[in-house]
Amino acid sequence: MRFSHLFGRTLRETPAEAELASHQLLLRAGMIRQLAAGIFSYLPLGWRVLAKIEQIMREEMDAIGCQEMKMPVVNPAEVWKATGRWQAPAPGPALLRFKDRTQHDMVLAMTHEEVVAQLLASEISSYRQLPVMIYHIQTKFRDEPRSRGGLIRVREFTMKDAYSAHATYESLDEFYPQIYHAYERIFARCGVKTFSVEADTGIMGGAVSHEFMAISEVGEDTLIFCPACGYAANAEKATFVIAALPEEAELSVEEVATPGMKSIEQVAGYLGVPTNKTYKAVFYTTSAGEVVFAVIRGDLEVNETKLSNALGGVELRPATEEELQKAGIVAGYASPIGVNGVRVIADKSLTSGHNFVAGANKEGYHLKNVNYPRDFAAEIVADIALARSGDTCARCGQPLVAERGIEAGHVFKLGTKYSAAVGATFLDSDGQSKPIIMGSYGIGTGRLMSIIVEQHHDDKGIIWPVSVAPYQIHLLHIGADPEVTAAAAAFYGELRAAGYEVLYDDRDDVTAGVKFNDADLIGVPLRFTISARTMKAGVVEVKHRWAKAVQTVPLAEIRDRIPALLAEEPAA
């Protein structure tokens, strides 16, 4: 491709709306352009990168027996035109449903679990047809209120999602490591460093799930891991050891005045007790309008995902002051003792220790010497605590560490949630009808492209790994000397004839500095420069994008040296 014909242009200035390095560089390098919030066009350079990422995915999926197909998706422009709004997901998280102007359902795919389940219901009838693994690379849409980070969090995106169908859980267990390792190979071939963490699926029953995370300060996920034993989990899932408190005799409940003291820190300081000797009250409301009173030790925080799972996967939101007043709860002084009309959920930390401080449900007062279960009952006692840096690893007893990360991929065992919902069954060897057991596995292609840039860039621009670079070689000539431009054009033709992907900067109306800056910004792995000086010396100037040093290679040797040059990697 001649640079003079390339659709899209590089930008000298960083767009004001771009905060993440990947967003800035993909815009400046002419890879993407934003159409609307969370909606992007991939220009030719970016599309070539995306195509290479998708080809790597296809190769690794095909290698483990997955079959590619394509499932439908509705055009969101038509949905918005017809409705002017998004409607809450129904019946499940995989589809968004809309009413058009004639009140007909329009279905918009977010992920395709339900679509796959319906296909399985129509295509699978016998255990002899199982297992089967399918995948597609398809556009998805999400009602994302906080589009940010360029391709990291968007409303329209492309995903490689794969699905497996099995007759038994043993079959799913056998396949799971294959897809897991295929994902590891995909990320490695794309030059991305990830590690997997245990994750929450949002599915009742504790379905097995792993996320592949890329460590990044700009990541939205909090990862908890143990440097000593290798334990790793998303903060939504992570477990830890809660330090036990000394045994002591239970004392009688005593009401004490705590004027103006509403926070845990204020109350503990005022009464001269450590925060781990207090009960913290956190309130939520379910989608059914029920108020949930979560009680946890004062030195801990409530993990909303764990709480939701303990309640059977219900949706939660913070309770309003009006809802608390209606339930007879005094905010800042709430007590689990004597509360009525709310669901009390206790963290298991309440089962260790005695004589805690809790609210009195009376303005300006707290209770001392509150003990569970002597003084109040909880509907459920479960682990609803949020793991944090410094907490104790449940596996080896060493301190846990928290890091920020970006989710690059997700693999999990769905079980029968979707198949049972649509009647996707098969006859087993005994002629018994059973629901098909499913697994679901996904990687966002655009997000992966951004992660690659996050991990491979410097202050000059992108540094693409060879495997996903838009071109292998960036050729440019310096000066407008006809002999030089003719030699560069001839070399360009020879390289293309030899099968190399070449971006040739043939512009005569820009300076050498502009060409070098654009080459660094776009980030093609190997740069060749031809000038009057190199021609006189009979050499080609060669520079790897990641290297500081420039080398010269005799023109007579350059063609034989290219495979080795492309195979070189930066020092670890």
Residue, then its C-alpha position, 0 to 999 in steps of 0.5 A: m500500500r502506497f501511503s499517498h493512497l492510504f485512506g485515513r490520516t495520522l494526527r499530530e495532536t492527541p484528541a481531547e476525549a482520549e484518556l487511555a494510551s491505546h485510545q490516543l494512539l489508535l486515533r492518532a495512527g489513523m486506525i479508528r475513528q469515533l462515530a458516536a459515543g462507544i461506536f467506532s469505525y475501523l479504518p484500513l490500518g486498524w481493520r487489517v490488525l483486527a483481521k489478523i487477530e480474528q485469523i489467529m482466533r479462527e486457527e486456534m478454534d479450528a485446531i480444537g475442533c470448533q466449527e465456525m458459523k454466523m448467527p444474526v444480529v439486528n441493526p441498532a440504527e433501526v432499533w433506535k429509529a423505531t423506539g428511541r430508547w433501550q429496553a431492559p434485557a428480557p428474558g435473560p442477559a444474552l438478548l435485548r428486546f425492543k418494541d417497534r412501532t407496531q409493538h413487535d419484538m425486535v431482538l438485539a444480540m449482546t451475546h448468543e447463548e440463547v440463540v445457540a440454545q435454540l439452535l441446539a433444540s432444533e439440531i440435536s436430538s441424540y447423545r451421539q451428536l454430542p459433544v459439539m463446539i461452534y463459534h462465530i465472530q459477530t457484532k454485539f451491542r450493549d446499552e453501555p452508559r459509560s462508554r470510555g477508553g476507546l475500544i475498551r468499553v463500547r456500545e458496539f463491538t465485535m466478539k469471538d464467542a464460542y459455545s460447546a454442548h455436551a451430554t455430561y458434565e464430565s464431557l464439559d470438564e474434558f473440553y474446558p482445558q482445551i478451550y482454556h489453553a486455546y485462549e492462552r495461545i491466542f493471547a500469546r500469539c497476539g503478544v499479550k501477557t495475561f493471567s487467569v483469575e477465578a471469576d463470578t458468572g452471575i449464574m446460580g450454582g457456582a458455575v466454574s468461570h475464569e477471566f483472562m486479565a491483562i494487568s493495567e492501571v487503567g483497568e476497571d476490574t480489581l484482581i486479587f492474587c497471592p504472590a506466594c501460591g499463585y491464587a488469583a481471582n476477580a475481587e467479585k469472587a475472591t475469598f480470604v481468611i477473616a482473622a478470628l477475634p479472641e473468645e470472651a464471655e457474652l455481656s448484656v446489651e447496653e444502650v449508649a449515647t453516640p451523638g452525631m456519630k454515624s460512621i463506623e470510624q466515628v462510633a469506634g473512636y467515640l466508644g474506644v473500640p476497634t472497628n472490628k468490634t462493630y457491626k456495619a449496616v449496608f442497605y440494598t433494594t431488590s428489583a422486587g422492592e425488598v429492602v436487604f439489610a446486609v450486616i458485616r464486621g466493621d473492618l470489612e466491606v460488603n461485596e455486592t456480587k457475593l451478596s446478590n449470589a447469596l440471595g439467588g442472583v437478584e439484582l440489587r441497588p442501594a436503598t434510598e433514604e425514603e425506603l429506609q424510613k418506610a421500613g422504620i430504619v434510622a440511617g446511621y444508627a440502624s440495628p439488626i435487632g428488632v428490625n421488621g419487614v426487611r431481609v437480614i443477611a449476615d456475613k460469616s464474620l459475625t460468627s467469630g467474636h463477641n460483644f459488638v457495637a451496633g446501631a440502636n435504630k434510634e437517633g444518637y444511640h448505639l448498642k454495646n455487647v450485641n451478639y449473633p445469634r443471641d440477639f438477632a436472627a439472619e435469613i442467610v449467613a454467607d461470605i459476602a465480604l470484599a477481598r482487599s490488598g493485605d488480606t490473608c490468602a485462604r490457601c497459603g496464609q500469605p498476604l494478598v495483593a490487589e491490582r487493576g486489570i482489563e478483562a481480555g477473555h472469559v471462559f465458563k461452564l454454563g450448565t443447563k441454564y439456557s438449554a433448559a429454558v428453551g427445551a434443548t434436550f437430547l436422548d441419552s443411551d437409555g432413551q431418557s430426555k436430558p437437558i444439553i449441558m453448555g459452555s460459553y467462551g468469549i474474546g472481544t476483538g476490538r478490546l484485545m486490539s486495545i490491550i495489545v496497544e496498552q502493552h506495546h507502545d512508547d512515547k512515540g507511538i504503537i509497537w505492533p507485534v509482527s503477528v498482528a501488525p497492519y503491515q510487516i515492513h514500512l518502507l520510505h525514501i528520503g528526498a525527492d531525487p528521481e533516482v532515489t524514488a525510482a529505486a524505492a518504488a522498484f524495491y517496493g515492487e520486489l518486496r510485494a512480489a516476494g509476498y511481504e506486506v509493505l506500507y510504502d511512504d511514497r510522499d514527496d511533499v513531506t519532510a523526512g521527520v514527518k515520515f519517521n514520526d508517522a512510521d513510529l506512530i503507526g508502529v509497523p515492526l520493521r522500517f526500511t529507509i532508502s536515501a541518496r546516502t544509502m544508495k551510494a553505499g549500496v545498503v538499506e537502512v533497517k530499524h526495528r520499531w522497538a529498537k533504538a539502534v539503526q543498522t545497515v544491510p547490504l542491498a544484495e543481502i536484504r532479501d535473504r535477511i528479511p525472515a530473520l529480521l521479522a523473527e527478531e524480538p526485543a530483549a526481555 
